[in-house]
Amino acid sequence: MGRPTIDDIARAAGVSKGAVSFALNGRPGVSEQTRRRILQVAEEMNWRPHSAARVLGGARVGAAGLVLARPARTIGVEPFFAQLLSGLQAEFSRCATALQLLVVEDTAAEIEVYRRWASEHRVDGFVLVDLQVRDPRIAVLEELGMPTVVLGGPGRHGSLPSVWADDREAMLSIVEYLAALGHRRIAHLAGLPAFQHTQRRIRALRDAARRLGLSEAVSVPTDFSDAEGASATRALLARRERPTAIVYDSDVMAVAGLGVATEMGVRVPRDLSVVSFDDSVLARIVHPPLTALSRDTFALGEQVARALLGLLDDPASAADLKTPTPRLTVRESTGSAFPRT
């Protein structure tokens, strides 16, 4: 049997199509007895309103859009995104809202999806992640007039509201901790250089190096993958003056780097201290367990979803929300910098 229509319900209930429309939309014009009969028939026929018709009537479609321009293979092994998506969907589900996710190859493809989904009324609003330096997506989303919440900041996201944590402050807490342990050669395996949060972390390390008197502070861009994390670590540890501490922008890269250090006979933390910018179960089950910046990524996803739902209910509620800075959790992968022998 095909999708039931208002005509089908009217025939089954023995009433006019107008009566069915009044009953299904909660409008006056039919008796309560007739309304109950129509609603019962509609329930028995498993009738649901057509999304296009609801949109034309000004109703929501009950979906939020998230488009990720990252390699699908990288996202598949990244605990951060797994927790973020779980938090988003958990909060959306409480309001019967679906999370529509699409992974694309690049920013141009991402922008095309925004335009298509907006024109087709596929979603009520968007969640924007991976805020870029001079981000071309901001102007497009402002032009489309779609309710959008940005995960990232501060600033540089136009008129769109954001939920953000201070990446600079977080990186400074790591570098200051390592400097207090005596480390003067610190390397940073960064993420994609186009991302705003990557640039904030790189600048924080560079600024701290001057203030703390570090002899070397280098940032190496990567794609966040375990393969690039391992390759960059191998290159750093093969140098004659290798770093005594490495900060990784993801726990996947940190675990890969830990494996490379073991392979090369570099002892952690005796010869090398390792810190991860993310703290998932991966950071806690390896040996030694990793010192990492801890935050509740699931709760972060819930906060972003709540911000978008609030924006849908009241566009005037748009505001930036600063979340707590991730805190440094010290474990066994960091220690004092000992002189080389």
C-alpha positions as CSV (number, residue, x, y, z in Angstrom):
1,M,0.0,0.0,0.0
2,G,1.3,3.5,-0.9
3,R,1.6,6.4,1.4
4,P,-2.0,7.2,2.8
5,T,-3.5,10.6,1.8
6,I,-6.1,12.8,3.2
7,D,-8.5,11.4,0.6
8,D,-7.9,7.9,2.0
9,I,-8.5,9.0,5.5
10,A,-11.7,10.9,4.4
11,R,-13.1,7.8,2.7
12,A,-12.3,5.5,5.7
13,A,-13.8,7.9,8.2
14,G,-16.8,8.8,6.1
15,V,-16.2,12.5,6.2
16,S,-15.1,15.3,3.8
17,K,-11.5,16.2,3.0
18,G,-12.1,19.5,4.6
19,A,-13.1,17.8,7.9
20,V,-9.9,15.7,7.8
21,S,-7.8,18.8,7.3
22,F,-9.4,20.6,10.2
23,A,-9.0,17.6,12.5
24,L,-5.3,16.9,11.6
25,N,-4.3,20.5,11.9
26,G,-6.1,21.0,15.2
27,R,-8.4,23.7,13.7
28,P,-12.1,24.3,14.7
29,G,-14.8,23.2,12.3
30,V,-15.5,19.6,13.4
31,S,-17.0,18.1,16.5
32,E,-14.8,16.5,19.1
33,Q,-16.4,13.1,18.3
34,T,-15.6,13.5,14.6
35,R,-12.1,14.8,15.3
36,R,-11.4,11.7,17.5
37,R,-12.7,9.4,14.8
38,I,-10.5,11.0,12.1
39,L,-7.4,10.9,14.3
40,Q,-8.0,7.3,15.1
41,V,-8.3,6.4,11.4
42,A,-5.2,8.4,10.6
43,E,-3.3,6.5,13.3
44,E,-4.5,3.1,12.1
45,M,-3.4,4.0,8.6
46,N,0.0,5.2,9.9
47,W,-0.4,8.6,8.3
48,R,2.3,11.2,8.6
49,P,2.3,14.7,7.2
50,H,4.3,15.2,4.0
51,S,7.5,17.2,4.8
52,A,7.1,19.5,1.7
53,A,3.5,20.4,2.7
54,R,4.6,21.1,6.2
55,V,7.4,23.4,5.0
56,L,4.9,25.3,2.8
57,G,2.7,25.7,5.9
58,G,5.7,27.2,7.8
59,A,6.3,24.1,9.9
60,R,9.7,22.6,10.7
61,V,11.0,19.5,8.9
62,G,12.5,18.2,12.1
63,A,16.1,17.9,11.0
64,A,19.4,19.6,11.5
65,G,22.2,19.5,9.0
66,L,25.9,18.8,9.6
67,V,28.3,18.6,6.7
68,L,31.9,17.5,7.2
69,A,34.7,18.2,4.7
70,R,37.2,15.8,6.0
71,P,38.5,12.4,4.8
72,A,35.8,9.8,5.8
73,R,38.5,7.4,6.8
74,T,40.0,9.9,9.3
75,I,36.6,10.7,10.8
76,G,35.9,7.0,11.2
77,V,38.7,6.5,13.7
78,E,38.4,9.9,15.5
79,P,36.9,9.5,19.0
80,F,36.2,13.3,19.2
81,F,33.7,13.2,16.4
82,A,32.1,10.0,17.6
83,Q,31.4,11.7,21.0
84,L,30.4,15.0,19.4
85,L,27.9,13.3,17.1
86,S,26.5,11.3,20.0
87,G,25.9,14.4,22.0
88,L,24.3,16.3,19.1
89,Q,21.9,13.5,18.4
90,A,21.1,12.8,22.0
91,E,19.9,16.4,22.5
92,F,18.1,16.6,19.1
93,S,16.3,13.4,19.8
94,R,14.7,14.9,22.9
95,C,12.9,17.3,20.6
96,A,12.2,14.7,17.9
97,T,14.8,16.3,15.6
98,A,17.0,14.2,13.3
99,L,20.7,14.9,12.6
100,Q,21.3,14.7,8.9
101,L,25.0,14.1,8.3
102,L,27.0,14.2,5.0
103,V,30.8,13.8,4.6
104,V,32.2,15.5,1.5
105,E,35.6,16.0,-0.1
106,D,36.2,19.7,0.2
107,T,34.8,23.1,1.2
108,A,33.4,23.8,-2.3
109,A,31.3,20.6,-2.1
110,E,30.3,21.5,1.5
111,I,28.9,24.9,0.3
112,E,27.0,23.2,-2.5
113,V,25.3,20.9,0.0
114,Y,24.3,24.0,2.1
115,R,22.7,25.6,-0.9
116,R,20.9,22.4,-2.0
117,W,19.6,21.4,1.4
118,A,18.4,25.0,2.0
119,S,16.6,25.2,-1.4
120,E,15.0,21.8,-0.9
121,H,14.0,22.5,2.7
122,R,15.8,19.4,3.9
123,V,16.8,20.8,7.3
124,D,15.7,23.5,9.7
125,G,19.2,24.7,10.4
126,F,22.9,23.8,10.4
127,V,25.8,23.1,12.7
128,L,29.1,24.4,11.3
129,V,32.3,22.8,12.5
130,D,36.0,23.3,11.6
131,L,35.9,27.1,11.5
132,Q,38.4,28.2,8.9
133,V,40.7,31.3,8.6
134,R,38.8,33.6,6.2
135,D,36.0,31.0,6.1
136,P,34.0,31.2,2.8
137,R,31.1,29.3,4.3
138,I,30.1,32.1,6.7
139,A,28.9,34.5,4.0
140,V,27.0,31.7,2.2
141,L,25.1,30.7,5.3
142,E,24.3,34.3,6.1
143,E,23.1,34.8,2.5
144,L,20.9,31.7,2.8
145,G,19.4,33.0,6.0
146,M,19.5,29.5,7.6
147,P,19.7,29.3,11.4
148,T,23.3,28.1,12.0
149,V,25.4,27.6,15.1
150,V,29.2,27.5,14.7
151,L,31.3,25.2,16.8
152,G,34.5,27.3,17.2
153,G,35.7,30.8,17.8
154,P,36.1,33.3,19.2
155,G,34.9,35.7,16.4
156,R,35.5,35.5,12.7
157,H,32.1,33.8,12.1
158,G,30.1,36.9,11.0
159,S,26.7,37.2,12.6
160,L,26.4,33.5,13.3
161,P,26.3,32.5,17.0
162,S,28.9,30.1,18.2
163,V,29.8,27.6,21.0
164,W,33.5,27.7,21.6
165,A,36.4,26.8,24.0
166,D,39.7,28.8,24.2
167,D,42.2,26.8,22.3
168,R,44.9,29.3,23.0
169,E,44.4,29.1,26.8
170,A,44.4,25.3,26.5
171,M,47.7,25.2,24.6
172,L,49.3,27.6,27.0
173,S,48.4,25.3,29.9
174,I,50.3,22.5,28.2
175,V,53.4,24.4,27.3
176,E,53.7,26.0,30.7
177,Y,53.4,22.6,32.3
178,L,56.1,21.1,30.1
179,A,58.4,24.1,30.6
180,A,58.0,23.7,34.4
181,L,59.2,20.1,33.9
182,G,62.4,21.5,32.3
183,H,61.5,20.9,28.6
184,R,63.0,23.5,26.3
185,R,62.6,21.7,22.9
186,I,58.9,21.2,22.3
187,A,57.2,20.0,19.1
188,H,53.6,20.3,18.1
189,L,51.9,18.0,15.7
190,A,49.1,20.3,14.6
191,G,46.0,19.7,12.5
192,L,45.1,21.2,9.2
193,P,46.5,24.8,8.9
194,A,43.3,26.2,7.3
195,F,41.5,25.6,10.6
196,Q,41.2,28.6,12.9
197,H,41.7,26.5,16.1
198,T,44.9,25.1,14.6
199,Q,46.3,28.6,14.0
200,R,45.4,29.6,17.5
201,R,47.3,26.7,19.0
202,I,50.3,27.3,16.7
203,R,50.4,31.0,17.7
204,A,50.0,30.1,21.4
205,L,53.1,27.8,21.3
206,R,55.1,30.5,19.4
207,D,54.2,33.2,21.9
208,A,54.9,31.0,24.9
209,A,58.3,30.0,23.5
210,R,59.5,33.6,23.7
211,R,58.1,34.2,27.2
212,L,59.4,30.8,28.7
213,G,62.7,30.9,27.0
214,L,62.3,27.7,24.9
215,S,65.2,26.9,22.6
216,E,62.9,25.3,20.0
217,A,59.1,25.3,19.5
218,V,58.0,23.9,16.1
219,S,54.6,23.1,14.8
220,V,54.1,20.5,12.0
221,P,50.8,20.5,10.2
222,T,49.0,17.2,9.5
223,D,45.6,15.9,8.5
224,F,44.9,14.5,12.0
225,S,45.4,10.9,10.7
226,D,47.4,8.2,12.5
227,A,49.6,7.7,9.4
228,E,50.7,11.4,9.3
229,G,51.1,11.4,13.0
230,A,53.4,8.5,12.9
231,S,55.3,9.8,9.9
232,A,55.9,13.3,11.5
233,T,56.9,11.7,14.8
234,R,59.4,9.5,13.1
235,A,61.0,12.5,11.3
236,L,61.2,14.5,14.6
237,L,62.7,11.7,16.6
238,A,65.3,11.0,13.8
239,R,66.8,14.4,14.2
240,R,70.1,14.9,16.0
241,E,68.5,17.5,18.3
242,R,65.2,15.8,18.8
243,P,62.4,17.4,20.9
244,T,62.1,16.3,24.5
245,A,58.3,16.7,24.4
246,I,55.6,16.4,21.6
247,V,52.1,17.8,21.8
248,Y,49.6,16.1,19.5
249,D,46.4,17.8,18.3
250,S,44.5,14.5,18.5
251,D,44.7,11.3,20.6
252,V,44.8,9.2,17.4
253,M,48.0,10.9,16.4
254,A,49.3,10.7,20.0
255,V,48.8,7.0,20.2
256,A,50.5,6.5,16.8
257,G,53.4,8.7,18.0
258,L,53.7,6.6,21.1
259,G,54.0,3.5,19.0
260,V,56.8,5.1,16.9
261,A,58.7,6.1,20.0
262,T,58.6,2.5,21.2
263,E,59.7,1.3,17.7
264,M,62.7,3.7,17.8
265,G,63.8,2.9,21.3
266,V,62.8,6.3,22.7
267,R,61.5,5.8,26.2
268,V,58.3,7.6,27.3
269,P,58.5,9.6,29.5
270,R,62.3,9.1,30.3
271,D,63.4,10.4,26.9
272,L,60.2,12.0,25.5
273,S,57.1,13.4,27.1
274,V,53.9,13.0,25.1
275,V,50.7,15.1,25.5
276,S,47.4,14.8,23.6
277,F,45.0,17.7,23.0
278,D,42.1,15.2,23.2
279,D,41.3,12.8,26.0
280,S,39.3,9.8,24.9
281,V,39.4,6.2,26.0
282,L,42.4,5.8,23.6
283,A,44.5,8.1,25.8
284,R,43.7,6.0,28.9
285,I,44.2,2.4,27.7
286,V,47.7,2.8,26.1
287,H,50.9,2.3,28.1
288,P,51.9,4.6,29.4
289,P,48.5,6.4,29.7
290,L,48.6,9.8,28.1
291,T,48.6,13.2,29.7
292,A,45.8,15.0,27.9
293,L,43.4,17.9,27.9
294,S,40.1,16.6,29.2
295,R,36.6,17.8,28.4
296,D,33.2,16.2,28.0
297,T,32.8,16.2,24.3
298,F,29.4,14.5,24.5
299,A,28.2,17.4,26.7
300,L,29.7,19.8,24.1
301,G,27.6,18.2,21.4
302,E,24.5,18.6,23.6
303,Q,25.3,22.3,24.1
304,V,25.7,22.9,20.4
305,A,22.3,21.2,19.7
306,R,20.6,23.2,22.5
307,A,21.9,26.4,21.0
308,L,20.5,25.5,17.5
309,L,17.2,24.4,18.9
310,G,17.0,27.7,20.9
311,L,17.8,29.7,17.8
312,L,15.0,27.9,15.9
313,D,12.5,28.7,18.7
314,D,13.7,32.4,19.0
315,P,16.1,33.9,16.5
316,A,16.6,36.8,18.9
317,S,18.4,34.4,21.3
318,A,21.5,34.2,19.1
319,A,24.6,34.6,21.3
320,D,28.1,33.3,21.6
321,L,28.7,30.7,24.4
322,K,32.1,30.1,25.8
323,T,32.5,26.7,27.3
324,P,35.0,25.8,30.0
325,T,38.6,25.5,28.8
326,P,39.7,21.8,28.7
327,R,41.7,21.0,31.8
328,L,45.1,19.2,31.8
329,T,44.9,15.7,33.2
330,V,48.4,14.5,34.1
331,R,49.2,10.8,33.6
332,E,52.3,8.7,33.0
333,S,53.4,9.9,29.6
334,T,55.0,13.1,30.9
335,G,58.0,13.6,33.2
336,S,61.0,15.8,33.9
337,A,63.4,16.6,31.0
338,F,66.6,14.7,31.8
339,P,70.0,15.6,30.2
340,R,71.0,13.4,27.3
341,T,73.7,10.8,27.9
